[in-house]
Structure formats: C-alpha cells, structure tokens
Amino acid sequence: MSRRNRRGTNARARRVTNNIPGVLLAGGLARRMGGGDKPMRTIGGRTILERVVARLTPQCEGLILNANGDPSRFAAFGLPVIADTVADFPGPLAGILAALDWVAAHRPDVALILSAAADCPFLPRDLVARLYHALCEQNAQLAVAASGGQSHPVIGLWNVGLRDELRHALVVEDVRKIDRWTARYRLATVTWPVTPLDPFFNANTVDDIADAERLAALDEATAQ
C-alpha cells in the first residue's frame, strides 16, 4: 500500500474508531523492577503512564486503568481505575476481562476495546486506526500488534462479546497466556517498523528505564 493510500485508510479508520475506549493494563507486580508501579517511573521528566495517556487519548473514546491495590495513587490522572476480578494475579488476561466487564456495564453500545500495556511509553499514534482497519479487512474477531518479528498480544482490539468465553478460559480452564486464548479466534496481526525505535518498547527492568531516557529524546525529535 502506498504512503498516500495508507494515510487515507488511517484517516477513515480514525473517523470510525472514535467510539473505541481503551484500557491501560497496570495490574502487574513489577518483580523485575523490585516491585511498585512501573508506569509511575519517570523518563524524560514525565511518568511513563503520562506518556501512554497522551498517546492514546486522541485515539480512544475515553481511557480506563486496570490496576490492583489502592486506586487513589492514580487519582491525578482522573481515570476510572478497575481491579482484576479474578484472584491471584493471573496476568493481563484478567485485566482485559475486567475492562470488558466494565465496558459492558457502562457502555453497552461499545463492541470493541483497545488494550495497551501501561509501561509502553512510545505507542504508535496510528495504533487504533491500523488495528481496526486490519480487523475489518480480514474479518477477524481480534487484532494484535507486532514489531521486529514479535507479536505483542497485550496490545490489541478485543471483542466485548467474547467476555464470557474469556471468563471461562481464565476461571475454569486456567488459561494464563494471551496467545493461547487468541489462537481460538480469527486473529489479525498488524506489524509496525522498529526504526527509528520500536513503538512497543516496554520498561521491565531498571536498565530499561535508562534505555527509555535515550529513546524518549529520539521519539521527541522524530515527532517534530
């Protein structure tokens, strides 16, 4: 697809996707970083979560935050904070299920939601548009992002109508890995380039924070 055609496709998709809310997944335990809230770490003078919110706010019709523990620590962001509804921290699928349930209760008109890791500060500005376009073009039920030959299943579009099947998989079947569950459905995978930086870089360790400082400067330079 030519660059001009891609821009036109993305523009049309953005007009259609303005009723897709997003959930930022921050329910992990951050063991490799010594605990705490990874999204509240600072890079380039801004928290990672602040950067994620700034990237997704123009793309989504509202954001919610999936996090466990005291929700007041995120009060400054003014977002609804929802906890996992499945016990024992079963991973990001639990956060996605909590978001699907929240949307079903509060926005029954919504068919799809976007999920994104709350520790990915450089998410693509065309994330929702491209995922939605691929989902429609391929008649898929789900869509996930990829880069550098690697799938990022925590970042994708989810069908609210599949929430009871997801609940069964989590609670009854003890399915924890996202790609094990998505393999059951028609799945569209959308790939982004990794130059000048991987838009799905995520901060898992203290060393990653140092790398993120360098990438933040590069990201800001390329955006101008």
C-alpha positions, 0 to 999 in steps of 0.5 A, a space after each residue: 500500500 502506498 504512503 498516500 493510500 495508507 494515510 487515507 485508510 488511517 484517516 477513515 479508520 480514525 473517523 470510525 474508531 472514535 467510539 473505541 475506549 481503551 484500557 491501560 493494563 497496570 495490574 502487574 507486580 513489577 518483580 523485575 523492577 523490585 516491585 511498585 508501579 512501573 508506569 509511575 517511573 519517570 523518563 524524560 521528566 514525565 511518568 511513563 503512564 503520562 506518556 501512554 495517556 497522551 498517546 492514546 487519548 486522541 485515539 480512544 473514546 475515553 481511557 480506563 486503568 486496570 490496576 490492583 491495590 489502592 486506586 487513589 495513587 492514580 487519582 491525578 490522572 482522573 481515570 476510572 481505575 478497575 481491579 482484576 476480578 479474578 484472584 491471584 494475579 493471573 496476568 493481563 488476561 484478567 485485566 482485559 476481562 475486567 475492562 470488558 466487564 466494565 465496558 459492558 456495564 457502562 457502555 453497552 453500545 461499545 463492541 470493541 476495546 483497545 488494550 495497551 500495556 501501561 509501561 509502553 511509553 512510545 505507542 504508535 499514534 496510528 495504533 487504533 486506526 491500523 488495528 481496526 482497519 486490519 480487523 475489518 479487512 480480514 474479518 477477524 474477531 481480534 487484532 494484535 500488534 507486532 514489531 521486529 518479528 514479535 507479536 505483542 498480544 497485550 496490545 490489541 482490539 478485543 471483542 466485548 462479546 467474547 467476555 464470557 468465553 474469556 471468563 471461562 478460559 481464565 476461571 475454569 480452564 486456567 488459561 494464563 497466556 494471551 496467545 493461547 486464548 487468541 489462537 481460538 479466534 480469527 486473529 489479525 496481526 498488524 506489524 509496525 517498523 522498529 526504526 527509528 525505535 520500536 513503538 512497543 518498547 516496554 520498561 521491565 527492568 531498571 536498565 530499561 528505564 535508562 534505555 527509555 531516557 535515550 529513546 524518549 529524546 529520539 521519539 521527541 525529535 522524530 515527532 517534530 
